Amino acid sequence: MKKLSVLLISALLLCTAIQEPSKANGFFAVQKARIEQNKIYKSTYNDIKNVIEQQNVYANKYDIKGLSNLYADDFVNSDGFNKDIYFKLIEETWKTYPDISYITEIKNIEFSDNYATVFVNETAFATSKEEIGEFTAIGELYSTSQCVYHLEKHGAKWLINSEKIIEETSTLKFGDARYTNIQLYAPKQIGAGKEYTTTLKVDAPADSVVIASISKENIIYPQTKSDDAFRKMPDDNILERFFTSNKDNVNEYAVASVGITRAENYTDDKIRVYMGGLAFIMTRINVIPENKYINFDEDSKKKE
């Protein structure tokens, strides 16, 4: 039936072309224009897609020059870092995790004229070696994020001119912590100067004692670290802490440190307690800056 329908439509078009040449010519002109427009759309789409794919290729090759060529000179991300600072952070990451690998999944591409927006999911994996006394601890880094890249056409090239991270969580685990489910919950976005709760949950082994700390850090460069003393987790292994978001017009990280301790018989009358696992978890909190140019009194008068 489908083949027959196509034949009938073709015959009708042919009849129309014979009976009304001017209308037929108009029809084919419109179709030709649509085909050309589709070609342009596909070409632009592929050019933008290629930038993000090349970004992933260069990152996995640790090719800082190739990666830098994909970014505009006036690039700035949503944390306020310019291109120089942004690439310093990338180089520091590669030095700290020399085997880091990246996966980028493109979710959607939108574009109009000389501007484009690309929505992606990004994942990073790496290992870490830390010397602790006489032992070498092997750690595993796992990081996920949802990002939006904004591109602008410069001549014939598309370049990344800004980036916004919507969600981001990174976890570094050593020892027994690698096999332990650890979750850190915090708001993904909050207004400046607002109170919020950060919750840490640890599915710890039954024969262990968990100690932990929760803190927050502003996303600035160079990064500063806030100190928070370790404390024993409650019996339900859920730890909470209250914070107030900053008013400095910067985003924040909620940071948790977890230690899993174990005990074993050292001698007949002595017990040795040691750290069986260690984990660090960091999740992003995007802080909406306070708009100081809204006159709330005037707005209230209008409503009255």
C-alpha positions as CSV (number, residue, x, y, z in Angstrom):
1,M,0.0,0.0,0.0
2,K,2.9,2.4,0.8
3,K,4.5,1.9,-2.6
4,L,1.2,2.4,-4.4
5,S,0.6,5.6,-2.4
6,V,4.0,6.9,-3.5
7,L,3.3,6.1,-7.1
8,L,-0.1,7.8,-7.0
9,I,1.4,10.9,-5.4
10,S,4.2,11.0,-8.1
11,A,1.5,10.7,-10.8
12,L,-0.5,13.5,-9.4
13,L,2.6,15.7,-9.2
14,L,3.4,14.9,-12.8
15,C,-0.1,15.8,-13.9
16,T,0.1,19.1,-12.0
17,A,3.4,19.8,-13.6
18,I,1.9,19.2,-17.1
19,Q,-1.3,21.2,-16.5
20,E,0.2,24.1,-14.5
21,P,3.9,24.7,-15.3
22,S,4.2,27.9,-13.3
23,K,2.9,26.3,-10.1
24,A,5.1,23.2,-10.7
25,N,8.2,25.4,-11.1
26,G,7.3,27.2,-7.8
27,F,6.9,23.9,-6.0
28,F,10.2,22.6,-7.1
29,A,11.9,26.0,-6.3
30,V,10.5,25.7,-2.7
31,Q,11.8,22.1,-2.4
32,K,15.2,23.1,-3.7
33,A,15.4,25.9,-1.2
34,R,14.5,23.5,1.6
35,I,17.1,21.0,0.5
36,E,19.7,23.7,0.5
37,Q,18.6,25.0,3.9
38,N,18.9,21.4,5.3
39,K,22.4,21.1,3.9
40,I,23.4,24.3,5.6
41,Y,21.8,23.2,8.9
42,K,23.5,19.8,8.8
43,S,26.8,21.4,7.9
44,T,26.6,23.9,10.8
45,Y,25.4,21.2,13.2
46,N,28.3,19.0,12.3
47,D,30.8,21.9,12.7
48,I,29.6,22.6,16.2
49,K,29.4,18.9,17.1
50,N,33.0,18.5,15.9
51,V,34.3,21.2,18.3
52,I,32.9,19.3,21.3
53,E,34.2,16.0,20.0
54,Q,37.6,17.5,19.3
55,Q,37.6,18.9,22.8
56,N,37.2,15.4,24.2
57,V,40.0,14.0,21.9
58,Y,42.5,16.7,22.9
59,A,41.6,16.3,26.6
60,N,42.3,12.6,26.5
61,K,45.6,13.2,24.7
62,Y,46.6,15.9,27.2
63,D,47.1,18.2,24.3
64,I,46.9,21.6,26.0
65,K,47.6,23.6,22.8
66,G,45.1,21.7,20.7
67,L,42.5,22.2,23.4
68,S,43.3,25.8,23.8
69,N,42.7,26.5,20.1
70,L,39.0,25.5,20.6
71,Y,38.4,28.3,23.0
72,A,38.0,32.0,22.3
73,D,40.6,34.4,23.8
74,D,37.8,36.2,25.8
75,F,36.5,32.9,27.2
76,V,35.0,33.0,30.7
77,N,33.1,30.4,32.6
78,S,30.3,30.7,35.1
79,D,32.7,30.8,38.0
80,G,34.3,33.9,36.6
81,F,37.5,32.2,35.5
82,N,39.1,33.6,32.3
83,K,40.9,31.4,29.8
84,D,44.3,31.7,31.5
85,I,43.0,30.6,34.9
86,Y,40.7,27.9,33.3
87,F,43.7,26.3,31.5
88,K,45.9,26.5,34.6
89,L,43.3,24.4,36.4
90,I,43.3,21.9,33.6
91,E,47.1,21.6,33.7
92,E,47.0,21.2,37.4
93,T,44.4,18.4,37.1
94,W,46.6,16.6,34.5
95,K,49.6,16.8,36.8
96,T,47.7,15.5,39.8
97,Y,45.9,12.7,37.8
98,P,48.2,11.8,34.9
99,D,46.0,8.9,33.7
100,I,42.7,10.8,33.8
101,S,40.3,10.0,31.0
102,Y,37.2,11.8,29.8
103,I,33.9,10.8,28.3
104,T,31.6,13.5,26.8
105,E,28.0,12.7,25.8
106,I,26.3,15.4,23.7
107,K,22.6,15.7,24.7
108,N,21.5,18.6,22.5
109,I,22.7,21.3,20.2
110,E,20.9,24.5,19.5
111,F,22.1,27.3,17.3
112,S,21.0,30.5,15.6
113,D,23.0,32.8,13.3
114,N,26.5,33.0,14.9
115,Y,25.7,31.6,18.3
116,A,25.3,28.0,19.6
117,T,24.5,26.2,22.8
118,V,25.6,22.6,23.5
119,F,24.3,20.5,26.4
120,V,26.5,17.7,27.5
121,N,27.1,15.1,30.2
122,E,30.7,14.7,31.1
123,T,32.4,11.9,33.1
124,A,36.1,11.6,34.2
125,F,38.0,8.7,35.7
126,A,41.5,8.6,37.2
127,T,43.6,6.8,39.8
128,S,45.7,8.4,42.5
129,K,48.7,7.2,44.5
130,E,49.3,8.6,48.0
131,E,52.2,7.7,50.3
132,I,50.9,7.2,53.8
133,G,53.7,6.2,56.1
134,E,55.3,3.0,54.7
135,F,52.3,2.2,52.6
136,T,51.2,3.4,49.1
137,A,47.4,4.0,49.0
138,I,45.7,3.6,45.6
139,G,42.7,5.9,45.1
140,E,40.0,6.1,42.4
141,L,38.6,9.4,41.2
142,Y,35.1,9.5,39.6
143,S,33.6,12.8,38.5
144,T,30.3,13.6,36.7
145,S,28.9,16.8,35.5
146,Q,26.2,18.4,33.4
147,C,27.5,21.3,31.4
148,V,26.4,23.9,28.9
149,Y,28.9,25.2,26.4
150,H,28.2,28.4,24.5
151,L,29.9,28.8,21.2
152,E,30.3,31.8,18.9
153,K,31.4,31.8,15.2
154,H,34.7,33.6,14.6
155,G,35.1,33.9,10.8
156,A,34.8,30.3,9.6
157,K,35.5,28.7,13.0
158,W,33.2,28.0,15.9
159,L,34.9,28.6,19.3
160,I,33.8,28.0,22.9
161,N,33.4,31.4,24.5
162,S,31.7,30.4,27.8
163,E,30.8,27.4,30.0
164,K,28.3,26.8,32.7
165,I,28.3,23.7,35.0
166,I,24.7,22.9,36.1
167,E,25.6,19.9,38.3
168,E,29.0,18.5,39.4
169,T,30.1,15.8,41.8
170,S,33.5,14.4,42.3
171,T,34.5,11.5,44.5
172,L,38.0,10.2,45.4
173,K,38.1,7.0,47.4
174,F,41.0,4.9,48.9
175,G,41.0,1.5,50.4
176,D,37.8,0.1,51.8
177,A,36.0,3.3,50.8
178,R,36.2,2.2,47.2
179,Y,33.6,-0.5,47.9
180,T,31.4,1.7,50.2
181,N,28.4,3.7,49.0
182,I,28.9,7.3,50.1
183,Q,26.5,10.1,49.2
184,L,26.6,13.8,49.8
185,Y,23.4,15.8,49.3
186,A,23.3,19.6,48.9
187,P,21.1,22.0,46.9
188,K,22.2,22.3,43.3
189,Q,21.3,26.0,43.3
190,I,20.5,28.5,46.0
191,G,20.2,32.2,46.5
192,A,23.0,34.3,48.1
193,G,22.9,34.5,51.9
194,K,20.4,31.6,52.2
195,E,20.6,28.8,54.8
196,Y,20.8,25.2,53.5
197,T,21.5,21.7,54.8
198,T,24.2,19.3,53.6
199,T,23.7,15.6,54.4
200,L,26.3,12.9,54.3
201,K,25.2,9.2,54.1
202,V,27.6,6.3,54.4
203,D,26.7,2.6,54.0
204,A,29.6,1.5,56.2
205,P,30.6,-2.1,56.9
206,A,29.1,-3.4,60.1
207,D,32.5,-4.1,61.7
208,S,33.8,-0.5,61.2
209,V,33.6,2.9,62.8
210,V,33.1,5.9,60.5
211,I,34.5,9.3,61.2
212,A,33.6,12.2,58.9
213,S,33.6,16.0,58.4
214,I,31.5,18.3,56.2
215,S,32.6,21.8,55.1
216,K,32.1,24.2,52.3
217,E,34.5,26.2,50.1
218,N,34.0,29.1,47.8
219,I,35.0,28.4,44.2
220,I,37.9,30.9,43.8
221,Y,41.4,30.7,42.5
222,P,43.7,29.8,44.1
223,Q,41.4,27.5,46.0
224,T,41.3,27.8,49.8
225,K,40.4,25.0,52.1
226,S,38.3,25.3,55.2
227,D,39.1,23.1,58.2
228,D,36.5,21.0,60.0
229,A,37.4,18.4,62.6
230,F,36.5,14.8,62.1
231,R,33.7,13.4,64.3
232,K,32.2,10.0,64.8
233,M,29.2,9.4,62.6
234,P,25.9,8.8,64.4
235,D,24.6,5.2,64.7
236,D,22.5,5.6,61.5
237,N,25.7,6.8,59.6
238,I,24.0,10.1,58.6
239,L,25.7,13.3,59.3
240,E,24.2,16.8,58.7
241,R,25.5,20.3,58.8
242,F,23.9,23.7,58.2
243,F,25.5,26.4,56.2
244,T,24.7,29.9,54.9
245,S,25.6,30.5,51.2
246,N,28.0,33.3,50.6
247,K,27.2,36.8,49.4
248,D,30.5,37.2,47.5
249,N,28.9,36.5,44.1
250,V,30.8,33.2,43.7
251,N,29.7,29.5,43.6
252,E,30.5,27.0,46.3
253,Y,31.5,23.4,46.9
254,A,30.1,21.2,49.7
255,V,33.0,19.0,50.7
256,A,32.9,15.8,52.9
257,S,35.8,13.8,54.2
258,V,35.1,10.2,55.4
259,G,37.4,7.8,57.3
260,I,36.5,4.2,57.8
261,T,38.4,2.7,60.7
262,R,38.8,-0.9,61.7
263,A,40.1,-2.7,64.7
264,E,42.1,-6.0,64.9
265,N,43.9,-7.9,67.6
266,Y,47.5,-6.8,67.8
267,T,48.5,-9.1,70.7
268,D,46.5,-11.1,73.2
269,D,45.7,-8.0,75.3
270,K,46.1,-5.2,72.7
271,I,43.9,-4.0,69.8
272,R,45.2,-2.0,66.9
273,V,42.9,0.6,65.3
274,Y,43.7,1.6,61.7
275,M,42.3,3.5,58.8
276,G,40.8,1.0,56.4
277,G,39.4,3.5,53.9
278,L,39.3,7.2,53.1
279,A,37.1,9.2,50.8
280,F,36.6,12.8,49.7
281,I,33.4,14.0,48.1
282,M,32.7,17.3,46.5
283,T,29.5,18.6,45.0
284,R,28.8,22.0,43.4
285,I,26.3,24.5,44.7
286,N,25.5,27.3,42.2
287,V,24.8,30.5,44.1
288,I,22.4,33.0,42.5
289,P,23.9,36.4,43.2
290,E,21.9,38.9,45.1
291,N,20.4,41.7,42.9
292,K,21.0,44.9,44.8
293,Y,19.2,47.1,42.2
294,I,15.7,46.0,43.0
295,N,13.6,48.4,45.1
296,F,11.3,46.1,47.0
297,D,9.6,49.0,48.8
298,E,8.5,50.5,45.4
299,D,7.4,47.1,44.2
300,S,5.2,46.6,47.3
301,K,3.6,50.0,46.8
302,K,2.6,49.1,43.3
303,K,0.9,46.0,44.5
304,E,-1.1,47.9,47.0
